[in-house]
Amino acid sequence: MAIKVGIPRGLFYYRYYPLWKTFLEELGVDIVLSDQTNKHILDEGVKSCVDEACLPVKVFHGHVLNLKDRVDYLFIPRLTSISKNEYICPKIGGLPDMVRNTIKDLPQIIDTEINIRRSEKNIWKAVKEIGSYFSDNKIQIKKAYNKAQKIQNMFDSAVRAGRLPSDILDYSVKASCGSAQKGQSLLNILIIGHPYNLYDSYINMDLVKKLRNNGVNLITVEMQDESIINKKTVSLNKPMFWNFGRLAMGTAMHILEQGDIDGIIYLMSFGCGIDSFVCDLIEKRVRRLSTIPFIILTIDEHSGEAGMNTRVEAFIDMIKWRKKDESNISALR
Amino acid sequence: MKVTFPHLGNLYVPIKAMLDDLGADYVVPPFNNKSALELGTKYAPELACLPLKITIGNFIQAYEKGADTIIMTGGCGPCRFGYYYEMQREILHDIGYKMDMIALDIPMGNFREILAGIGKLAEGVKKLAGGWNINKILKAAVNTTIISSRIDDLERLSFKIRPREKNRGDTNEIMKEFRKKVFDTNGSSEVKKLIEDTGKKLLEIEIDSNYKPLRVGIVGEIYTTIDTGTSLNIQERLGDMGVEVCRPVTISGWIIEHMIKGGLHLPRDLRFAEAAKPYLGAMIGGHAQETVGNSVLFANDGYDGIIQIYPLTCMPEIVAESILPSVERDYGIPVLTLIIDEMTGEAGYLTRVEAFVDLLEKRRESKAIEGTTVLSGN
């Protein structure tokens, strides 16, 4: 019987699942995914995790609880840095320790550190270490990783072309039926948010579907070309040392210059340290340089769906009226 | 140019001495107070951590007293502190306070960026010193380091004396006077003298040498543990309850271990990291590793309890908080976590501290009784 490795469906699942899945499966491992986020997972996560953590981290704990009794290993790599000179977030860097010290009776955790802050070569060290759990054959590990990288690249380019990670990963009817309906004029809205908030439809209360049903064409940070982002962020006074911070900031700067956007939504989770700064910096920039409508949606475990709906609908109505009425005025002149 | 700087506990003492030595014109912002926090809360992002809000308040209050330039240090993450000066610059710009920022930042990035960073750093130092008098600059830097470490020694001494004093309040009086007198000094030699005199005065306090105080270790985020105005004077209050406190994270520690040794890649004192290893395997930013590691060291040292303090939404300390229950369980040492934000009420906070101290006392008593019953049973 093959070894079963559990991957919690939370946090960086939405960014790296194709890579992890292919790599581990190539080494002859059975992957067990936790269930899609649901009320039970959320509640259990909130109950076990410290109160002060942010919603996605709590939900992640719920996913671990959902998995722990049916796998031999849990795959929770320590993601310290996934880009040069940048970090992700202290909570994600300390995630395996948080989980280990919070939840009892866990299977063995694969908590290899992935840290390419100083050098990209470190990734090989991490790959070899993870691979060594399941294979002694270095060539096999290398082959598996190369294949995994290929699949991940395909995934990344599909995302850049406009498909949302949730559409691909959850391959559910749910997400795709939410595509914009015909006949409606499309609004282009940039939605900035961590992948784990944006693509987990339970956490954000189906925000993506709601927007699409309202005739919104979604633009996300992941759809942007990283080389364009990097060109923009060079002009910052101080480079951002958070991966997401740089991507979000660069995207906002790029979009502001392009000027073909109708509104910006910033989706953040309560207590997110990075968002508290990045969101404010982006908001300041948007308000200074443009008249593009900007809204912040904050989610936590107490968020009510009705309140969220009201805010989203009001935001979209406002943009639509503005488009209709303001363009009338300018036409008369 | 009139410079100012943020408050952080006794940091104003070495910085004031340094600016005096350099002959710079400066304003020490009013000590951390409620209206500074209110100003900061009004202008800073809602979910930003407390130190950012207080420093914004410091700068606004200093501006009103005539300051036009700010000295700040930076960092390279992942803790938010590294991006503070950018945030502060943007916020002050938006609300119309025209202040320059001298950022003393650790250069990072690729080679060109590092060179540019060193250039910026040198420019800042030159601005402060009013020229390139290397001798003067080096001397000021050395003196700042010495003063910061002496003042930490003085504070440590007060932690030891306060619980043992026979006449409650003696230590507080001397320390209060010290804080006032600092403003009458000019330059590092006078400050050094003042620290020495104050130390002597502390040693003259009548103490009960037989008294065995409870010992509590204070861990957590650096700003809220060091800054007495933010932690609602927890160290003094514990001392007044007859508890001896120890706080391993200090300003001089930060300057020497983090800035000097870290900057020059010298070997650092990493006992805490070794102790934290079974619980937290890597550096995750901020002081999380210190918090966990020092808690273990305290437990091994026979301390009675640990208090963790951090500002709401502090990312590294949240990780530490979720790990501390394991330390608590493995070493049998009680841990109290206090989280501070602009809504913290003094009464509720104190009640928790008092209850914790009561618990530690009862625990010590019952341990002592257990010891005797075992003996008599034999």
Boltz contact constraints between the chains, C-beta under 6 A:
constraints:
  - contact:
      token1: [A, 50]
      token2: [B, 321]
      max_distance: 6.0
  - contact:
      token1: [A, 50]
      token2: [B, 322]
      max_distance: 6.0
  - contact:
      token1: [A, 52]
      token2: [B, 318]
      max_distance: 6.0
  - contact:
      token1: [A, 53]
      token2: [B, 318]
      max_distance: 6.0
  - contact:
      token1: [A, 85]
      token2: [B, 109]
      max_distance: 6.0
  - contact:
      token1: [A, 87]
      token2: [B, 77]
      max_distance: 6.0
  - contact:
      token1: [A, 87]
      token2: [B, 78]
      max_distance: 6.0
  - contact:
      token1: [A, 90]
      token2: [B, 78]
      max_distance: 6.0
  - contact:
      token1: [A, 90]
      token2: [B, 284]
      max_distance: 6.0
  - contact:
      token1: [A, 90]
      token2: [B, 285]
      max_distance: 6.0
  - contact:
      token1: [A, 90]
      token2: [B, 315]
      max_distance: 6.0
  - contact:
      token1: [A, 90]
      token2: [B, 316]
      max_distance: 6.0
  - contact:
      token1: [A, 91]
      token2: [B, 315]
      max_distance: 6.0
  - contact:
      token1: [A, 91]
      token2: [B, 319]
      max_distance: 6.0
  - contact:
      token1: [A, 93]
      token2: [B, 284]
      max_distance: 6.0
  - contact:
      token1: [A, 94]
      token2: [B, 284]
      max_distance: 6.0
  - contact:
      token1: [A, 94]
      token2: [B, 319]
      max_distance: 6.0
  - contact:
      token1: [A, 97]
      token2: [B, 280]
      max_distance: 6.0
  - contact:
      token1: [A, 97]
      token2: [B, 323]
      max_distance: 6.0
  - contact:
      token1: [A, 98]
      token2: [B, 319]
      max_distance: 6.0
  - contact:
      token1: [A, 98]
      token2: [B, 322]
      max_distance: 6.0
  - contact:
      token1: [A, 101]
      token2: [B, 322]
      max_distance: 6.0
  - contact:
      token1: [A, 101]
      token2: [B, 323]
      max_distance: 6.0
  - contact:
      token1: [A, 101]
      token2: [B, 326]
      max_distance: 6.0
  - contact:
      token1: [A, 102]
      token2: [B, 322]
      max_distance: 6.0
  - contact:
      token1: [A, 113]
      token2: [B, 282]
      max_distance: 6.0
  - contact:
      token1: [A, 237]
      token2: [B, 86]
      max_distance: 6.0
  - contact:
      token1: [A, 238]
      token2: [B, 86]
      max_distance: 6.0
  - contact:
      token1: [A, 241]
      token2: [B, 76]
      max_distance: 6.0
  - contact:
      token1: [A, 241]
      token2: [B, 77]
      max_distance: 6.0
  - contact:
      token1: [A, 241]
      token2: [B, 82]
      max_distance: 6.0
  - contact:
      token1: [A, 271]
      token2: [B, 313]
      max_distance: 6.0
  - contact:
      token1: [A, 273]
      token2: [B, 80]
      max_distance: 6.0
  - contact:
      token1: [A, 273]
      token2: [B, 313]
      max_distance: 6.0
  - contact:
      token1: [A, 273]
      token2: [B, 315]
      max_distance: 6.0
  - contact:
      token1: [A, 276]
      token2: [B, 45]
      max_distance: 6.0
  - contact:
      token1: [A, 276]
      token2: [B, 47]
      max_distance: 6.0
  - contact:
      token1: [A, 276]
      token2: [B, 48]
      max_distance: 6.0
  - contact:
      token1: [A, 277]
      token2: [B, 80]
      max_distance: 6.0
  - contact:
      token1: [A, 277]
      token2: [B, 83]
      max_distance: 6.0
  - contact:
      token1: [A, 277]
      token2: [B, 87]
      max_distance: 6.0
  - contact:
      token1: [A, 280]
      token2: [B, 45]
      max_distance: 6.0
  - contact:
      token1: [A, 284]
      token2: [B, 90]
      max_distance: 6.0
